[in-house]
Amino acid sequence: MVKGDLDSFYSFLDHLPIAALVISFEEHQVDDLSAQKICHVNFKYLELIGYPLSATPDAASWMQLAYPQPEYRQEITNRWKDESAAAMQRDDVTAKAIVNVRCNDGRNRCFEAFSEVRSTILPNHYIISFIDITDMTVKMEGLKRQSVMDQLTGVYNQYHLLQRVEQEIERAVSSDSYFTLMMFDLDFFKMINDRYGYECGDQVLISCASMINEVLSSEDCLARWNGADFIVLIREGNSGIARQVIQKALQKIRAHTFLWQDISFAMTATIGLTTYQSGDNADKVLERADLALKRGKQMGGDFVFMDITSG
C-alpha cells in the first residue's frame, strides 16, 4: 500500500461511526507492548476515548492510561491473549471482548472491543475498534437489579432470598458451616394501613428496612418476604450471636418515633429465629422460622422467639 492509499484508508477510518485505532508491529513483537506502535486514531475514537497519539505512541502507554488499575490491566492482557488464541484457532480475523476503559475525560466507559488477529489491509498493521455499550450496560444492570430488588423498600425480594438460601445451604454442606434465618414481622401493621392509609404504611416499611439493614454486615441478606414480613439471613451459626445482632434492629424500631403528617406513633416487631441444621433444604429452614414467628405472635409479640432446635 502506497502512502496515498494509506492516507485514503485513514480518511475512511476517520468517517466511521465507531471508534478505531491502527496499531503496527512485527509478528515477533506480539508480546512486546512497548514495540507496538499506534499509527492512527479516528475522529470517533478522539470523541469517545480521547487519547491523542502524542499521549499514547505505543500499546504499553495506552494500556497504562486506559486501564490504570494494575490488576484489571493484567486481567485484560490475559483475556486478549486467550481470545486472540481462540480466534486464530477458529481461523477468525478478529477477537472480541467487553472492556471498561478509563477515557481521557476521566470517565469510565464500557466498550465491546474488536481486535484484528490477522492483518487484512496492510502487512503488520491491525485495526482495533470500540463500540460504546455504556448506556446499554447501565440499562442491563438496572434491569438485573430490578429483578432481585423489592421496588418499595430497596432491599432484596423473595426471589433473591430463595436463591441466597440455596447458596448458603450449598456452602454449609461443603464447608460444614451454619447460618441463621429470621422471619421479621411488624406488629399490628395492618392497623397502621387501616388507620393512616397505605402511603403511611409504605413509609413505615421503608424506614424499618433501613433500620434492619444498618445492623447487618455485607455478608448478610435482608429481603422483603410479603406485606410487613422481612427475612434476615445472617452468616452466623451461633443463634445467640445472631440474636444479639437482630436485637439491635428491634431496639432501633422500638425507639424510633414514626411520623405521618401531624401524627406520631411507635412500632414493634416480632422475630422468629432458627439456624440451619444438617440435612435441611430451603423449605425446612423457612418453615421453622415461620413457625417460630407464629409462636412469638401467640405470646404477645415484640421480641425474638428462638426455635428450640437452634443451638
Buried (B, 14 or more C-beta within 10 A) or exposed (E): EEEEEBEEBBEEBBEBEBBBBBBBBEEEBEEEBEBBBBBBBBBBBBEBBBBEBEEBBBBEBBBBBBBEEEEBBEEBBEBBEEBBEEBEEEEBBBBBBEBBBBBBEEEEBBBBBBBBBEBEBBEEBBBBBBBBBBEEBEEEEEEEEEEBBBEBBBBBBBEBBBBBBEEBBEBBEEEEEBBBBBBBBBBEBEEBBEEBEEEBBEBBBBBBBBBBBEBBEEEBBBBBBEEBBBBBBBBBBBBEEBBEBBBEBBEBBEEBEBEBEEEEBEBBBBBBBBBBBEEBEBEBBBEBBBBBBBBBBEEEBBBBBBBEEBE
